[in-house]
Amino acid sequence: MRQFILPALFTVLAGSTAFAAPVLRAEVSVNHPVVTVGDMFEYAGLLAERALFRAPAPGTTGIVSLEAIRAAALKAGLTDYTQDGLLNVRVERRATVVDVATLTSLISGDLAVRGLLPAGAELHARFDNPALSYNAEAVDTPVTLVALRYQPGAAGFAARFQVAGMDLPVDVSGSLDMLVEVPHLAASLKAGAVLTSSDIEMKRVPLDFADQSGVESLDDLVGKQLRRNSRAGVMLKAADVTEPLAVRRNTQVTVLLRTGPMTLTVIGQSLGDAVSGQPVQVMNTVTRTILNGVATANGTVEITTAAAKLQVAGL
């Protein structure tokens, strides 16, 4: 007996669910331009995909009267439903906000693909209307760049975008700044200071200004020596630094004379400043002889030329 009762009960329950009368919803939230029977009614059944009326614009809400719903439902073939005392229905269309940051990102990506945005550069767009904002459908791609007019070397641009949920494209214009990070002095330093990485901070400046100023990269500055007193915040250029002095004027240095397997060493006094690899004169502090040599990175002076070998007797 039990074997017959359970299947029968299941059939009754399934049938009651399948033929439940559609129920009007009090609030509807859609993400497409048309409100369907399935959006407006629970248990819409086979009529679920039929259109009732246009949805409001993305990001907006509309109130639909019961009379309008009845008329639209009748056209869709729905006559029997439950309204539970509702007099109207609130219909919301979901949206994604498309703002200037989103539009700038699309312009930046297009310029990068076209090779017009240098590696490491950041694009800043100034729109003629800085308050641009659009409500797009809440989809994976709420806006696409249709066209971009931009001439390298000129700041002005014009672009056309298609915003999801809007019938017509939108045209915008403005100007573009390409910014790059360049080294600046983090603290005031005196002439002769040898730069370390902690002495330098990176700040963004317009690309054109950086190119015209001839700024150096961070790696080209660390270990270099400031030519003059410099204040904090100044942008560092190639002309601001030099190779650090290996030999300083009027300081005691070691002089090496290399000739074959033999190396002679004397102590001398530098008569000038020199970076590694530069010629410099030194005076033998004992014989007062002037020697011509080349400064090395470790602060010694080497005499290696054939002519210099004649100075051996004077050492």
C-alpha positions in Angstrom: 0.0 0.0 0.0 2.8 2.4 0.9 4.4 1.8 -2.5 1.3 3.3 -4.2 0.7 6.2 -1.8 4.2 7.8 -2.1 4.3 8.1 -5.9 0.8 9.4 -5.9 1.7 12.1 -3.2 4.8 13.1 -5.2 2.7 13.5 -8.3 0.2 15.8 -6.5 3.0 18.0 -5.0 4.8 18.3 -8.3 1.6 19.2 -10.1 0.7 21.9 -7.6 4.1 23.5 -8.0 4.0 23.3 -11.8 0.6 25.0 -12.0 1.0 27.5 -9.2 -0.4 30.9 -10.2 2.2 33.6 -11.0 2.7 36.1 -8.1 3.4 39.8 -8.8 6.6 41.0 -7.2 6.7 44.2 -5.2 10.2 45.1 -6.4 12.0 44.2 -9.6 15.7 44.5 -10.3 16.9 43.9 -13.9 20.1 44.2 -15.8 18.7 44.4 -19.4 16.7 46.9 -21.4 13.4 44.9 -21.3 11.3 43.8 -18.3 10.0 40.3 -18.9 7.1 38.3 -17.4 9.7 36.3 -15.4 11.2 39.5 -14.0 7.8 40.8 -12.9 6.2 37.6 -11.7 7.3 34.6 -9.6 6.4 31.2 -11.1 6.0 32.7 -14.6 6.3 29.3 -16.2 6.4 29.2 -20.0 5.7 32.9 -20.3 8.8 33.9 -18.4 10.8 35.2 -21.4 8.0 37.3 -22.9 8.5 41.0 -22.9 6.3 43.4 -20.9 7.8 46.9 -21.3 11.1 48.7 -21.5 13.2 48.9 -18.4 14.3 52.3 -17.0 17.7 53.7 -17.9 20.7 52.1 -16.1 21.0 53.4 -12.6 17.5 54.7 -12.4 14.2 53.4 -10.9 10.6 53.6 -12.1 7.2 53.0 -10.6 4.8 50.9 -12.7 1.1 51.1 -11.9 -1.1 48.0 -11.5 -3.1 49.1 -14.5 0.0 49.3 -16.8 1.1 45.8 -15.5 -2.4 44.4 -16.3 -2.4 45.7 -19.8 1.2 44.5 -20.5 0.5 41.1 -19.0 -2.6 40.7 -21.1 -0.7 41.4 -24.3 1.9 38.8 -23.2 -0.9 36.2 -22.7 -0.9 36.3 -18.8 -4.4 36.7 -17.3 -4.3 34.7 -14.1 -1.9 35.8 -11.4 -1.8 36.9 -7.7 -1.1 40.6 -6.9 -1.3 40.4 -3.1 -2.9 43.8 -2.7 -0.1 45.6 -4.6 -1.0 48.9 -6.3 2.3 49.4 -8.1 5.7 47.8 -8.6 9.1 49.4 -8.2 11.4 48.6 -11.1 15.2 49.2 -10.8 17.8 48.8 -13.5 21.2 48.0 -12.1 24.2 50.0 -13.3 28.0 50.3 -13.2 29.3 53.9 -12.9 31.7 54.9 -15.8 33.8 57.8 -14.7 36.8 59.7 -15.9 39.2 57.2 -14.3 37.6 54.4 -16.4 37.7 56.4 -19.6 41.4 57.4 -18.9 42.3 53.8 -18.4 40.8 52.9 -21.8 42.7 55.7 -23.5 45.9 54.7 -21.8 45.6 51.1 -22.9 44.9 52.2 -26.5 48.0 54.4 -26.6 50.1 51.7 -25.1 49.0 49.2 -27.7 49.9 51.7 -30.4 53.3 52.3 -29.0 52.5 56.0 -28.1 52.8 55.6 -24.3 56.4 54.9 -23.2 57.1 52.0 -20.8 56.8 53.2 -17.2 54.9 56.4 -18.2 51.5 57.2 -16.5 48.8 58.9 -18.4 46.8 61.8 -16.9 43.8 62.9 -18.8 42.2 66.4 -18.3 38.7 66.3 -19.7 36.9 69.4 -20.9 34.1 68.3 -18.7 35.8 67.1 -15.5 32.5 65.8 -14.0 31.9 63.1 -16.7 30.0 60.2 -15.3 27.7 57.6 -17.0 25.5 54.9 -15.7 26.2 51.8 -17.7 24.6 48.3 -17.6 26.2 46.2 -14.9 28.0 43.9 -17.4 31.5 42.6 -17.8 32.4 45.4 -20.3 30.4 48.5 -19.4 32.2 50.8 -21.8 34.4 50.4 -24.9 36.6 52.9 -26.7 35.3 53.2 -30.3 37.7 55.8 -31.6 40.6 58.0 -30.4 42.1 61.0 -32.2 45.5 61.9 -30.7 48.6 63.3 -32.4 52.0 62.5 -30.7 53.6 65.6 -29.4 50.2 67.4 -29.1 48.3 67.4 -25.8 44.7 67.6 -27.2 42.6 64.5 -27.8 39.1 63.5 -28.8 37.5 60.2 -28.1 34.3 58.3 -28.7 33.0 55.7 -26.3 30.1 53.3 -26.4 28.5 52.9 -22.9 26.5 49.7 -22.4 22.8 50.5 -22.0 23.0 53.8 -24.0 21.8 53.9 -27.5 24.1 56.6 -28.8 27.9 56.8 -28.3 29.3 59.6 -26.2 32.1 62.0 -27.4 34.6 63.5 -25.1 37.6 65.8 -25.5 40.4 67.2 -23.5 44.2 67.1 -23.1 46.7 64.4 -22.1 49.8 64.5 -19.9 52.3 61.7 -19.9 54.1 61.5 -16.6 57.3 59.6 -15.8 59.1 59.0 -12.5 62.4 60.8 -12.3 64.9 61.1 -9.4 64.8 64.1 -7.0 67.1 64.9 -4.1 65.5 63.7 -0.9 67.5 66.1 1.4 69.7 69.1 0.9 73.4 68.1 0.3 76.6 70.0 -0.1 78.9 69.9 -3.2 81.1 66.8 -3.2 78.5 64.5 -1.5 78.4 61.0 -3.0 74.8 60.0 -3.6 73.3 56.9 -2.2 69.9 55.4 -2.9 68.5 56.9 0.3 69.4 60.4 -0.9 67.1 60.0 -3.9 63.3 59.9 -4.2 61.3 59.3 -7.3 58.6 61.8 -8.4 56.5 62.1 -11.5 57.0 64.9 -13.9 55.7 65.5 -17.5 57.5 63.4 -20.0 58.4 66.3 -22.3 60.0 68.2 -19.3 62.0 65.1 -18.3 63.3 64.6 -21.9 64.3 68.3 -22.3 66.1 68.4 -18.9 68.2 65.3 -19.6 67.4 63.5 -16.3 69.4 60.4 -15.4 68.1 57.1 -14.1 68.5 56.1 -10.5 71.3 53.6 -11.3 73.2 56.3 -13.2 73.1 58.6 -10.1 73.9 56.3 -7.2 77.7 56.6 -6.5 78.0 59.9 -8.3 79.2 63.1 -6.7 77.2 66.4 -6.6 78.9 69.2 -8.5 77.4 72.0 -6.3 75.3 72.6 -3.2 71.8 71.3 -3.9 68.5 71.7 -2.0 66.0 69.0 -1.2 63.4 68.4 -3.9 65.5 69.4 -6.9 65.2 67.2 -9.9 68.6 65.6 -10.6 70.1 66.0 -14.1 73.2 64.7 -15.8 74.8 68.1 -15.4 74.3 68.0 -11.6 76.7 65.1 -10.9 80.1 63.8 -11.8 82.2 60.8 -11.1 83.5 60.8 -7.5 87.0 62.1 -7.1 89.5 59.3 -6.7 92.3 61.8 -5.9 91.9 65.2 -4.2 94.2 68.2 -4.5 96.8 68.7 -1.8 96.2 65.2 -0.3 98.8 62.5 0.3 98.6 59.6 -2.3 100.5 56.5 -3.0 102.3 56.6 -6.4 103.0 53.3 -8.2 105.4 52.9 -11.0 104.9 49.6 -12.8 107.6 48.4 -15.2 107.6 44.8 -16.1 107.4 42.6 -13.1 108.7 45.4 -10.9 106.5 47.9 -9.0 108.1 50.9 -7.2 106.1 52.7 -4.5 106.5 56.2 -3.2 104.4 58.7 -1.3 103.4 61.9 -3.0 101.2 64.9 -2.8 98.4 65.3 -5.3 98.6 68.6 -7.2 95.0 68.4 -8.5 91.6 66.7 -8.4 91.0 63.7 -10.6 88.4 61.0 -11.0 89.4 57.4 -11.8 91.1 57.2 -15.1 92.0 60.9 -15.3 95.6 62.2 -15.5 97.0 63.9 -12.4 100.3 65.3 -11.3 101.8 64.4 -8.0 105.0 65.6 -6.2 107.4 63.3 -4.5 107.4 64.8 -1.0 111.1 63.8 -0.5 112.7 64.8 -3.8 110.1 67.4 -4.7 110.0 65.8 -8.2 106.8 66.3 -10.2 105.4 63.0 -11.5 102.7 62.5 -14.2 100.3 59.6 -13.5 96.7 58.4 -13.8 94.3 58.3 -10.8 92.8 54.9 -10.0 89.5 54.0 -8.2 91.3 53.1 -5.0 93.0 56.5 -4.7 96.5 55.6 -5.9 98.3 57.2 -8.8 99.9 54.9 -11.4 102.7 55.7 -13.7 102.7 53.2 -16.6 103.7 55.1 -19.8 107.1 54.5 -21.4 108.0 58.2 -21.0 107.3 57.9 -17.3 109.9 55.3 -16.9 112.5 58.0 -17.3 111.3 59.4 -14.0 112.5 56.3 -12.1 115.8 58.1 -11.1 113.8 61.0 -9.8 111.7 58.9 -7.5 
